[in-house]
């Protein structure tokens, strides 16, 4: 049976949650393999909107076991709150399994995230202040607190004290903040111990056993390819590897166990936070995309920067991730434009680039080279097959396929679970 990785092909907010949810009733295990609660998935089920930040999207599908993998950084307060909110809305979901090796976001990570961003001023990255970056830094510096540590109070206390020996120096002497008391951090973490103890697992072993048993496993990351710390538009990136390769390290499986890689791309482009954005619009079209597309961050509520589809950007993601398929979301938002620009190349100081420039400096200076495609005026939200789409809409999709070098196997035409057009089977 297949294992499938779902990856955002742009800068996040492409609708990975919707695509994952579409596959959910055929998935036995859904594994979140990267990121933390600095991103959100918005799902619409039965006309109700659900916004998830840490829980895997598959949590709303009965019969799917959800796993928070070792590559995720976990804010236990946020996890508890998300489960509480779902329960208060009458949604009966099981607690997700949690990797014993996943790292925990603590209060001092969140404090450091916020004060560091303020300290950077104009050089800020545009983080959400959720403590994700500092938590990953501690992981790499071998100062991290892991989920398994809350099973041993003595070990937990030793590790928190060791981390704060260093961080309190920074907070007090550099940032002029008060010292954080280690015991207070320990007690906040321990209050979750009894609740999550039964759900802590060796996630790598669990997932591989599921694959050995012939189960369908879906891996989902947070953010997207161009926010990957290695492959993205550095330094305006996240602190983990949301690319398909990240599913192997963050999900605990070998690369030979991955069968399909599905890229999720919005029919236009959005970005939250700082960083270069060649097709960004500052005119009425940009505001129209933001308004009609409800482009506001699910986690922060920040207005998203909006622009036309960037085929160069997505083609790079296709190449690096080895996408077998693309799921195109929010195509319905483009209804009503007479002509729809698509970026097919960049102009960098008078030199044409048909693929992404190698250097950060070149990409910062990239200007879009547009091809103008015919638009459509019809409401496509009720379409359920490719043939039902207007001819010019079909032509838009086919042209995107040519430009990005990957087949488009599914299309989102509305926010609802059922508002999709299937072209090829994704599993």
VOBA-910344 format. One record per residue (C-alpha): residue number from 1; x, y, z. Coordinates in nm, 3 decimals. Example, Ala and Ser with C-alpha at 12.3 -4.5 7.8 and 13.67 -1.06 7.14 Angstrom:
2
<site k="1" east="1.230" north="-0.450" up="0.780"/>
<site k="2" east="1.367" north="-0.106" up="0.714"/>
***
This chain:
427
<site k="1" east="0.000" north="0.000" up="0.000"/>
<site k="2" east="0.127" north="0.353" up="-0.072"/>
<site k="3" east="0.287" north="0.610" up="0.151"/>
<site k="4" east="0.227" north="0.967" up="0.037"/>
<site k="5" east="0.398" north="1.293" up="0.129"/>
<site k="6" east="0.204" north="1.621" up="0.096"/>
<site k="7" east="0.416" north="1.937" up="0.061"/>
<site k="8" east="0.332" north="2.302" up="0.000"/>
<site k="9" east="0.491" north="2.411" up="-0.328"/>
<site k="10" east="0.503" north="2.785" up="-0.259"/>
<site k="11" east="0.537" north="2.980" up="0.070"/>
<site k="12" east="0.268" north="2.803" up="0.270"/>
<site k="13" east="-0.108" north="2.858" up="0.305"/>
<site k="14" east="-0.169" north="2.664" up="-0.017"/>
<site k="15" east="-0.447" north="2.455" up="0.132"/>
<site k="16" east="-0.253" north="2.147" up="0.240"/>
<site k="17" east="-0.517" north="2.079" up="0.501"/>
<site k="18" east="-0.790" north="2.058" up="0.237"/>
<site k="19" east="-0.584" north="1.827" up="0.017"/>
<site k="20" east="-0.491" north="1.608" up="0.313"/>
<site k="21" east="-0.853" north="1.598" up="0.424"/>
<site k="22" east="-0.956" north="1.494" up="0.071"/>
<site k="23" east="-0.737" north="1.186" up="0.102"/>
<site k="24" east="-0.834" north="1.122" up="0.462"/>
<site k="25" east="-1.099" north="0.855" up="0.420"/>
<site k="26" east="-0.846" north="0.639" up="0.236"/>
<site k="27" east="-0.564" north="0.698" up="0.484"/>
<site k="28" east="-0.497" north="0.472" up="0.782"/>
<site k="29" east="-0.222" north="0.682" up="0.944"/>
<site k="30" east="-0.160" north="1.057" up="0.910"/>
<site k="31" east="0.183" north="1.173" up="1.026"/>
<site k="32" east="0.281" north="1.535" up="1.089"/>
<site k="33" east="0.657" north="1.543" up="1.031"/>
<site k="34" east="0.779" north="1.904" up="1.067"/>
<site k="35" east="0.712" north="2.246" up="1.211"/>
<site k="36" east="0.516" north="2.356" up="1.514"/>
<site k="37" east="0.209" north="2.566" up="1.587"/>
<site k="38" east="0.346" north="2.855" up="1.381"/>
<site k="39" east="0.127" north="2.753" up="1.089"/>
<site k="40" east="-0.239" north="2.668" up="1.053"/>
<site k="41" east="-0.455" north="2.434" up="0.848"/>
<site k="42" east="-0.808" north="2.554" up="0.772"/>
<site k="43" east="-1.062" north="2.279" up="0.704"/>
<site k="44" east="-1.428" north="2.320" up="0.617"/>
<site k="45" east="-1.637" north="2.014" up="0.698"/>
<site k="46" east="-2.016" north="2.014" up="0.675"/>
<site k="47" east="-2.012" north="2.392" up="0.642"/>
<site k="48" east="-1.812" north="2.429" up="0.965"/>
<site k="49" east="-1.464" north="2.581" up="0.967"/>
<site k="50" east="-1.191" north="2.419" up="1.175"/>
<site k="51" east="-0.847" north="2.578" up="1.218"/>
<site k="52" east="-0.574" north="2.344" up="1.334"/>
<site k="53" east="-0.223" north="2.456" up="1.425"/>
<site k="54" east="-0.054" north="2.150" up="1.568"/>
<site k="55" east="-0.292" north="1.860" up="1.520"/>
<site k="56" east="-0.247" north="1.667" up="1.194"/>
<site k="57" east="-0.521" north="1.742" up="0.938"/>
<site k="58" east="-0.628" north="1.377" up="0.942"/>
<site k="59" east="-0.758" north="1.419" up="1.297"/>
<site k="60" east="-1.107" north="1.493" up="1.159"/>
<site k="61" east="-1.128" north="1.167" up="0.965"/>
<site k="62" east="-1.277" north="0.876" up="1.161"/>
<site k="63" east="-1.063" north="0.568" up="1.130"/>
<site k="64" east="-0.739" north="0.759" up="1.074"/>
<site k="65" east="-0.470" north="0.736" up="1.341"/>
<site k="66" east="-0.279" north="1.063" up="1.372"/>
<site k="67" east="0.084" north="1.086" up="1.473"/>
<site k="68" east="0.294" north="1.386" up="1.573"/>
<site k="69" east="0.637" north="1.281" up="1.448"/>
<site k="70" east="0.983" north="1.331" up="1.590"/>
<site k="71" east="1.051" north="1.625" up="1.354"/>
<site k="72" east="0.776" north="1.838" up="1.510"/>
<site k="73" east="0.824" north="2.083" up="1.798"/>
<site k="74" east="0.529" north="2.060" up="2.035"/>
<site k="75" east="0.371" north="2.325" up="2.254"/>
<site k="76" east="0.183" north="2.104" up="2.498"/>
<site k="77" east="-0.048" north="2.387" up="2.605"/>
<site k="78" east="-0.151" north="2.443" up="2.242"/>
<site k="79" east="-0.205" north="2.071" up="2.185"/>
<site k="80" east="-0.430" north="2.047" up="2.491"/>
<site k="81" east="-0.624" north="2.358" up="2.387"/>
<site k="82" east="-0.683" north="2.234" up="2.031"/>
<site k="83" east="-0.821" north="1.904" up="2.158"/>
<site k="84" east="-1.039" north="2.091" up="2.409"/>
<site k="85" east="-1.179" north="2.322" up="2.139"/>
<site k="86" east="-1.269" north="2.030" up="1.913"/>
<site k="87" east="-1.440" north="1.851" up="2.202"/>
<site k="88" east="-1.633" north="2.167" up="2.296"/>
<site k="89" east="-1.764" north="2.181" up="1.938"/>
<site k="90" east="-1.888" north="1.825" up="1.960"/>
<site k="91" east="-1.608" north="1.670" up="1.754"/>
<site k="92" east="-1.504" north="1.341" up="1.907"/>
<site k="93" east="-1.140" north="1.284" up="1.813"/>
<site k="94" east="-0.880" north="1.055" up="1.971"/>
<site k="95" east="-0.565" north="1.201" up="2.118"/>
<site k="96" east="-0.287" north="1.184" up="1.859"/>
<site k="97" east="0.012" north="0.962" up="1.918"/>
<site k="98" east="0.322" north="1.169" up="1.999"/>
<site k="99" east="0.680" north="1.079" up="1.923"/>
<site k="100" east="0.895" north="1.033" up="2.231"/>
<site k="101" east="1.170" north="1.214" up="2.038"/>
<site k="102" east="0.968" north="1.524" up="1.946"/>
<site k="103" east="1.098" north="1.841" up="2.110"/>
<site k="104" east="0.890" north="2.056" up="2.343"/>
<site k="105" east="0.842" north="2.433" up="2.311"/>
<site k="106" east="0.878" north="2.595" up="2.652"/>
<site k="107" east="0.795" north="2.942" up="2.782"/>
<site k="108" east="1.156" north="3.055" up="2.747"/>
<site k="109" east="1.152" north="2.963" up="2.377"/>
<site k="110" east="0.853" north="3.191" up="2.322"/>
<site k="111" east="1.007" north="3.476" up="2.520"/>
<site k="112" east="1.333" north="3.451" up="2.325"/>
<site k="113" east="1.148" north="3.438" up="1.995"/>
<site k="114" east="0.968" north="3.764" up="2.064"/>
<site k="115" east="1.254" north="3.962" up="2.213"/>
<site k="116" east="1.498" north="3.852" up="1.942"/>
<site k="117" east="1.260" north="3.958" up="1.667"/>
<site k="118" east="1.216" north="4.300" up="1.828"/>
<site k="119" east="1.592" north="4.330" up="1.870"/>
<site k="120" east="1.648" north="4.265" up="1.496"/>
<site k="121" east="1.427" north="4.561" up="1.401"/>
<site k="122" east="1.435" north="4.612" up="1.024"/>
<site k="123" east="1.629" north="4.289" up="0.985"/>
<site k="124" east="1.349" north="4.085" up="1.144"/>
<site k="125" east="1.251" north="3.753" up="0.986"/>
<site k="126" east="0.877" north="3.785" up="1.046"/>
<site k="127" east="0.833" north="3.497" up="1.290"/>
<site k="128" east="0.503" north="3.428" up="1.464"/>
<site k="129" east="0.662" north="3.449" up="1.809"/>
<site k="130" east="0.550" north="3.094" up="1.897"/>
<site k="131" east="0.897" north="2.983" up="2.003"/>
<site k="132" east="0.949" north="2.746" up="1.712"/>
<site k="133" east="1.286" north="2.879" up="1.594"/>
<site k="134" east="1.447" north="2.888" up="1.941"/>
<site k="135" east="1.318" north="2.535" up="2.009"/>
<site k="136" east="1.480" north="2.404" up="1.691"/>
<site k="137" east="1.798" north="2.592" up="1.782"/>
<site k="138" east="1.808" north="2.411" up="2.116"/>
<site k="139" east="1.750" north="2.082" up="1.936"/>
<site k="140" east="2.055" north="2.137" up="1.716"/>
<site k="141" east="2.258" north="2.272" up="2.009"/>
<site k="142" east="2.163" north="1.961" up="2.212"/>
<site k="143" east="1.994" north="2.167" up="2.480"/>
<site k="144" east="1.642" north="2.058" up="2.389"/>
<site k="145" east="1.365" north="1.915" up="2.603"/>
<site k="146" east="1.201" north="1.611" up="2.444"/>
<site k="147" east="0.857" north="1.464" up="2.503"/>
<site k="148" east="1.008" north="1.158" up="2.669"/>
<site k="149" east="1.174" north="1.383" up="2.927"/>
<site k="150" east="0.846" north="1.460" up="3.101"/>
<site k="151" east="0.827" north="1.090" up="3.190"/>
<site k="152" east="1.126" north="1.138" up="3.423"/>
<site k="153" east="1.088" north="1.441" up="3.649"/>
<site k="154" east="1.450" north="1.435" up="3.760"/>
<site k="155" east="1.584" north="1.434" up="3.404"/>
<site k="156" east="1.335" north="1.705" up="3.303"/>
<site k="157" east="1.446" north="1.934" up="3.585"/>
<site k="158" east="1.814" north="1.883" up="3.505"/>
<site k="159" east="1.762" north="1.968" up="3.140"/>
<site k="160" east="1.551" north="2.277" up="3.203"/>
<site k="161" east="1.802" north="2.407" up="3.456"/>
<site k="162" east="2.090" north="2.348" up="3.212"/>
<site k="163" east="1.910" north="2.533" up="2.936"/>
<site k="164" east="1.821" north="2.829" up="3.158"/>
<site k="165" east="2.174" north="2.861" up="3.293"/>
<site k="166" east="2.259" north="2.987" up="2.947"/>
<site k="167" east="1.938" north="3.160" up="2.843"/>
<site k="168" east="1.887" north="3.365" up="3.155"/>
<site k="169" east="2.226" north="3.526" up="3.097"/>
<site k="170" east="2.106" north="3.631" up="2.752"/>
<site k="171" east="1.763" north="3.747" up="2.870"/>
<site k="172" east="1.891" north="3.952" up="3.163"/>
<site k="173" east="2.218" north="4.094" up="3.035"/>
<site k="174" east="2.141" north="4.145" up="2.666"/>
<site k="175" east="1.764" north="4.189" up="2.641"/>
<site k="176" east="1.703" north="4.341" up="2.985"/>
<site k="177" east="1.428" north="4.089" up="3.066"/>
<site k="178" east="1.358" north="3.918" up="3.395"/>
<site k="179" east="1.507" north="3.582" up="3.474"/>
<site k="180" east="1.290" north="3.276" up="3.406"/>
<site k="181" east="1.255" north="3.038" up="3.700"/>
<site k="182" east="1.338" north="2.679" up="3.607"/>
<site k="183" east="1.095" north="2.522" up="3.851"/>
<site k="184" east="0.804" north="2.719" up="3.706"/>
<site k="185" east="0.885" north="2.581" up="3.359"/>
<site k="186" east="0.913" north="2.227" up="3.498"/>
<site k="187" east="0.573" north="2.242" up="3.667"/>
<site k="188" east="0.402" north="2.377" up="3.355"/>
<site k="189" east="0.535" north="2.083" up="3.156"/>
<site k="190" east="0.461" north="1.822" up="3.423"/>
<site k="191" east="0.092" north="1.914" up="3.434"/>
<site k="192" east="0.060" north="1.746" up="3.093"/>
<site k="193" east="0.250" north="1.429" up="3.186"/>
<site k="194" east="-0.043" north="1.212" up="3.294"/>
<site k="195" east="-0.254" north="1.316" up="2.995"/>
<site k="196" east="-0.003" north="1.243" up="2.722"/>
<site k="197" east="0.183" north="0.951" up="2.882"/>
<site k="198" east="-0.044" north="0.685" up="2.721"/>
<site k="199" east="0.003" north="0.843" up="2.380"/>
<site k="200" east="0.383" north="0.866" up="2.369"/>
<site k="201" east="0.530" north="0.621" up="2.119"/>
<site k="202" east="0.843" north="0.532" up="1.926"/>
<site k="203" east="0.691" north="0.701" up="1.620"/>
<site k="204" east="0.945" north="0.576" up="1.369"/>
<site k="205" east="0.885" north="0.219" up="1.475"/>
<site k="206" east="0.509" north="0.269" up="1.477"/>
<site k="207" east="0.497" north="0.416" up="1.125"/>
<site k="208" east="0.727" north="0.153" up="0.976"/>
<site k="209" east="0.521" north="-0.124" up="1.135"/>
<site k="210" east="0.208" north="0.031" up="0.983"/>
<site k="211" east="0.369" north="0.030" up="0.638"/>
<site k="212" east="0.479" north="-0.331" up="0.688"/>
<site k="213" east="0.117" north="-0.416" up="0.768"/>
<site k="214" east="0.004" north="-0.271" up="0.435"/>
<site k="215" east="-0.157" north="0.043" up="0.574"/>
<site k="216" east="-0.181" north="0.372" up="0.381"/>
<site k="217" east="0.034" north="0.637" up="0.549"/>
<site k="218" east="0.011" north="1.007" up="0.471"/>
<site k="219" east="0.292" north="1.243" up="0.575"/>
<site k="220" east="0.217" north="1.615" up="0.606"/>
<site k="221" east="0.450" north="1.899" up="0.694"/>
<site k="222" east="0.383" north="2.258" up="0.788"/>
<site k="223" east="0.478" north="2.564" up="0.580"/>
<site k="224" east="0.615" north="2.482" up="0.234"/>
<site k="225" east="0.913" north="2.417" up="0.007"/>
<site k="226" east="1.025" north="2.780" up="-0.020"/>
<site k="227" east="1.021" north="2.815" up="0.359"/>
<site k="228" east="1.250" north="2.513" up="0.403"/>
<site k="229" east="1.561" north="2.606" up="0.603"/>
<site k="230" east="1.786" north="2.443" up="0.339"/>
<site k="231" east="1.593" north="2.485" up="0.014"/>
<site k="232" east="1.388" north="2.800" up="0.078"/>
<site k="233" east="1.440" north="3.174" up="0.038"/>
<site k="234" east="1.688" north="3.192" up="0.325"/>
<site k="235" east="1.699" north="3.365" up="0.573"/>
<site k="236" east="1.324" north="3.429" up="0.538"/>
<site k="237" east="1.240" north="3.068" up="0.610"/>
<site k="238" east="1.118" north="2.843" up="0.888"/>
<site k="239" east="1.353" north="2.641" up="1.110"/>
<site k="240" east="1.276" north="2.292" up="0.980"/>
<site k="241" east="1.250" north="2.088" up="0.659"/>
<site k="242" east="0.893" north="2.089" up="0.523"/>
<site k="243" east="1.019" north="1.949" up="0.191"/>
<site k="244" east="0.946" north="1.587" up="0.096"/>
<site k="245" east="1.290" north="1.484" up="0.219"/>
<site k="246" east="1.191" north="1.610" up="0.563"/>
<site k="247" east="0.929" north="1.337" up="0.585"/>
<site k="248" east="1.202" north="1.076" up="0.611"/>
<site k="249" east="1.390" north="1.239" up="0.900"/>
<site k="250" east="1.089" north="1.399" up="1.069"/>
<site k="251" east="0.864" north="1.098" up="1.017"/>
<site k="252" east="1.123" north="0.832" up="1.092"/>
<site k="253" east="1.115" north="0.635" up="0.766"/>
<site k="254" east="1.369" north="0.561" up="0.495"/>
<site k="255" east="1.343" north="0.726" up="0.150"/>
<site k="256" east="1.258" north="0.395" up="-0.018"/>
<site k="257" east="0.934" north="0.385" up="0.179"/>
<site k="258" east="0.787" north="0.692" up="0.007"/>
<site k="259" east="0.569" north="0.611" up="-0.295"/>
<site k="260" east="0.410" north="0.943" up="-0.394"/>
<site k="261" east="0.495" north="1.308" up="-0.335"/>
<site k="262" east="0.210" north="1.554" up="-0.386"/>
<site k="263" east="0.274" north="1.925" up="-0.412"/>
<site k="264" east="0.001" north="2.167" up="-0.313"/>
<site k="265" east="-0.003" north="2.491" up="-0.510"/>
<site k="266" east="-0.248" north="2.779" up="-0.494"/>
<site k="267" east="-0.378" north="2.905" up="-0.832"/>
<site k="268" east="-0.211" north="3.235" up="-0.742"/>
<site k="269" east="0.064" north="3.309" up="-0.487"/>
<site k="270" east="0.062" north="3.433" up="-0.128"/>
<site k="271" east="0.321" north="3.490" up="0.139"/>
<site k="272" east="0.313" north="3.588" up="0.508"/>
<site k="273" east="0.600" north="3.768" up="0.677"/>
<site k="274" east="0.916" north="3.914" up="0.534"/>
<site k="275" east="1.117" north="3.809" up="0.230"/>
<site k="276" east="1.127" north="3.850" up="-0.149"/>
<site k="277" east="0.812" north="3.795" up="-0.355"/>
<site k="278" east="0.856" north="3.868" up="-0.730"/>
<site k="279" east="0.487" north="3.857" up="-0.832"/>
<site k="280" east="0.354" north="4.050" up="-0.530"/>
<site k="281" east="0.074" north="4.292" up="-0.615"/>
<site k="282" east="0.026" north="4.631" up="-0.451"/>
<site k="283" east="-0.278" north="4.734" up="-0.656"/>
<site k="284" east="-0.649" north="4.661" up="-0.679"/>
<site k="285" east="-0.585" north="4.311" up="-0.812"/>
<site k="286" east="-0.380" north="4.227" up="-0.504"/>
<site k="287" east="-0.651" north="4.356" up="-0.274"/>
<site k="288" east="-0.916" north="4.169" up="-0.473"/>
<site k="289" east="-0.726" north="3.840" up="-0.439"/>
<site k="290" east="-0.686" north="3.901" up="-0.065"/>
<site k="291" east="-1.052" north="3.985" up="-0.012"/>
<site k="292" east="-1.214" north="3.716" up="-0.227"/>
<site k="293" east="-0.961" north="3.454" up="-0.121"/>
<site k="294" east="-0.991" north="3.545" up="0.250"/>
<site k="295" east="-0.614" north="3.568" up="0.263"/>
<site k="296" east="-0.550" north="3.618" up="0.631"/>
<site k="297" east="-0.321" north="3.395" up="0.836"/>
<site k="298" east="-0.494" north="3.107" up="1.013"/>
<site k="299" east="-0.246" north="3.132" up="1.299"/>
<site k="300" east="-0.178" north="3.506" up="1.329"/>
<site k="301" east="-0.463" north="3.670" up="1.138"/>
<site k="302" east="-0.205" north="3.875" up="0.947"/>
<site k="303" east="-0.309" north="3.984" up="0.595"/>
<site k="304" east="-0.124" north="3.772" up="0.342"/>
<site k="305" east="0.076" north="3.932" up="0.065"/>
<site k="306" east="-0.085" north="3.834" up="-0.267"/>
<site k="307" east="0.040" north="3.797" up="-0.624"/>
<site k="308" east="-0.005" north="3.607" up="-0.949"/>
<site k="309" east="0.095" north="3.243" up="-0.999"/>
<site k="310" east="0.472" north="3.208" up="-1.018"/>
<site k="311" east="0.553" north="2.907" up="-1.238"/>
<site k="312" east="0.928" north="2.952" up="-1.184"/>
<site k="313" east="0.881" north="2.923" up="-0.809"/>
<site k="314" east="0.662" north="2.613" up="-0.833"/>
<site k="315" east="0.881" north="2.444" up="-1.098"/>
<site k="316" east="1.173" north="2.466" up="-0.854"/>
<site k="317" east="0.965" north="2.291" up="-0.588"/>
<site k="318" east="0.860" north="2.024" up="-0.839"/>
<site k="319" east="1.223" north="1.959" up="-0.927"/>
<site k="320" east="1.363" north="1.943" up="-0.574"/>
<site k="321" east="1.080" north="1.742" up="-0.419"/>
<site k="322" east="1.029" north="1.508" up="-0.712"/>
<site k="323" east="0.655" north="1.571" up="-0.709"/>
<site k="324" east="0.451" north="1.303" up="-0.881"/>
<site k="325" east="0.137" north="1.518" up="-0.869"/>
<site k="326" east="0.016" north="1.871" up="-0.800"/>
<site k="327" east="-0.311" north="1.956" up="-0.627"/>
<site k="328" east="-0.413" north="2.307" up="-0.739"/>
<site k="329" east="-0.621" north="2.497" up="-0.484"/>
<site k="330" east="-0.844" north="2.806" up="-0.492"/>
<site k="331" east="-0.890" north="2.810" up="-0.868"/>
<site k="332" east="-1.240" north="2.950" up="-0.808"/>
<site k="333" east="-1.089" north="3.274" up="-0.673"/>
<site k="334" east="-0.962" north="3.364" up="-1.022"/>
<site k="335" east="-1.310" north="3.374" up="-1.177"/>
<site k="336" east="-1.385" north="3.722" up="-1.310"/>
<site k="337" east="-1.053" north="3.835" up="-1.456"/>
<site k="338" east="-1.041" north="3.903" up="-1.829"/>
<site k="339" east="-0.670" north="3.821" up="-1.847"/>
<site k="340" east="-0.469" north="3.631" up="-1.586"/>
<site k="341" east="-0.093" north="3.691" up="-1.571"/>
<site k="342" east="0.135" north="3.395" up="-1.501"/>
<site k="343" east="0.504" north="3.446" up="-1.423"/>
<site k="344" east="0.705" north="3.232" up="-1.667"/>
<site k="345" east="1.055" north="3.376" up="-1.606"/>
<site k="346" east="1.244" north="3.644" up="-1.414"/>
<site k="347" east="1.431" north="3.947" up="-1.533"/>
<site k="348" east="1.735" north="4.008" up="-1.312"/>
<site k="349" east="1.917" north="4.326" up="-1.408"/>
<site k="350" east="1.833" north="4.274" up="-1.775"/>
<site k="351" east="1.915" north="3.901" up="-1.781"/>
<site k="352" east="1.631" north="3.651" up="-1.830"/>
<site k="353" east="1.616" north="3.358" up="-1.588"/>
<site k="354" east="1.388" north="3.068" up="-1.684"/>
<site k="355" east="1.464" north="2.889" up="-1.357"/>
<site k="356" east="1.514" north="3.025" up="-1.006"/>
<site k="357" east="1.837" north="3.224" up="-0.968"/>
<site k="358" east="2.105" north="3.057" up="-0.760"/>
<site k="359" east="2.180" north="3.342" up="-0.522"/>
<site k="360" east="1.976" north="3.531" up="-0.265"/>
<site k="361" east="2.087" north="3.863" up="-0.414"/>
<site k="362" east="1.966" north="3.771" up="-0.764"/>
<site k="363" east="1.629" north="3.653" up="-0.635"/>
<site k="364" east="1.581" north="3.976" up="-0.439"/>
<site k="365" east="1.624" north="4.166" up="-0.768"/>
<site k="366" east="1.403" north="3.936" up="-0.977"/>
<site k="367" east="1.121" north="4.099" up="-1.174"/>
<site k="368" east="0.844" north="3.880" up="-1.316"/>
<site k="369" east="0.814" north="3.811" up="-1.687"/>
<site k="370" east="0.445" north="3.750" up="-1.748"/>
<site k="371" east="0.245" north="3.548" up="-1.996"/>
<site k="372" east="-0.120" north="3.655" up="-2.012"/>
<site k="373" east="-0.381" north="3.379" up="-2.025"/>
<site k="374" east="-0.751" north="3.420" up="-2.102"/>
<site k="375" east="-0.970" north="3.432" up="-1.795"/>
<site k="376" east="-1.327" north="3.319" up="-1.731"/>
<site k="377" east="-1.634" north="3.469" up="-1.568"/>
<site k="378" east="-1.826" north="3.155" up="-1.474"/>
<site k="379" east="-1.870" north="3.041" up="-1.114"/>
<site k="380" east="-1.679" north="2.711" up="-1.103"/>
<site k="381" east="-1.747" north="2.625" up="-0.739"/>
<site k="382" east="-2.005" north="2.365" up="-0.840"/>
<site k="383" east="-1.782" north="2.183" up="-1.091"/>
<site k="384" east="-1.690" north="1.826" up="-1.001"/>
<site k="385" east="-1.517" north="1.710" up="-1.319"/>
<site k="386" east="-1.251" north="1.869" up="-1.538"/>
<site k="387" east="-1.483" north="1.874" up="-1.839"/>
<site k="388" east="-1.731" north="2.091" up="-1.646"/>
<site k="389" east="-1.475" north="2.372" up="-1.615"/>
<site k="390" east="-1.496" north="2.654" up="-1.873"/>
<site k="391" east="-1.261" north="2.601" up="-2.171"/>
<site k="392" east="-1.037" north="2.894" up="-2.077"/>
<site k="393" east="-1.017" north="2.763" up="-1.721"/>
<site k="394" east="-0.912" north="2.423" up="-1.853"/>
<site k="395" east="-0.652" north="2.594" up="-2.071"/>
<site k="396" east="-0.516" north="2.780" up="-1.765"/>
<site k="397" east="-0.467" north="2.450" up="-1.581"/>
<site k="398" east="-0.304" north="2.280" up="-1.882"/>
<site k="399" east="-0.066" north="2.571" up="-1.933"/>
<site k="400" east="0.039" north="2.558" up="-1.569"/>
<site k="401" east="0.114" north="2.187" up="-1.610"/>
<site k="402" east="0.344" north="2.266" up="-1.903"/>
<site k="403" east="0.524" north="2.541" up="-1.716"/>
<site k="404" east="0.585" north="2.353" up="-1.391"/>
<site k="405" east="0.660" north="2.016" up="-1.547"/>
<site k="406" east="0.417" north="1.814" up="-1.339"/>
<site k="407" east="0.064" north="1.686" up="-1.389"/>
<site k="408" east="-0.217" north="1.852" up="-1.198"/>
<site k="409" east="-0.421" north="1.569" up="-1.051"/>
<site k="410" east="-0.676" north="1.758" up="-0.843"/>
<site k="411" east="-0.825" north="2.105" up="-0.823"/>
<site k="412" east="-0.989" north="2.289" up="-0.535"/>
<site k="413" east="-1.287" north="2.499" up="-0.646"/>
<site k="414" east="-1.419" north="2.605" up="-0.306"/>
<site k="415" east="-1.352" north="2.575" up="0.067"/>
<site k="416" east="-1.580" north="2.278" up="0.131"/>
<site k="417" east="-1.457" north="1.921" up="0.155"/>
<site k="418" east="-1.666" north="1.823" up="-0.147"/>
<site k="419" east="-1.564" north="2.120" up="-0.363"/>
<site k="420" east="-1.290" north="1.950" up="-0.562"/>
<site k="421" east="-1.227" north="1.831" up="-0.916"/>
<site k="422" east="-1.043" north="1.501" up="-0.944"/>
<site k="423" east="-0.841" north="1.447" up="-1.261"/>
<site k="424" east="-0.612" north="1.161" up="-1.156"/>
<site k="425" east="-0.627" north="0.937" up="-0.850"/>
<site k="426" east="-0.383" north="1.061" up="-0.585"/>
<site k="427" east="-0.360" north="0.725" up="-0.402"/>
***
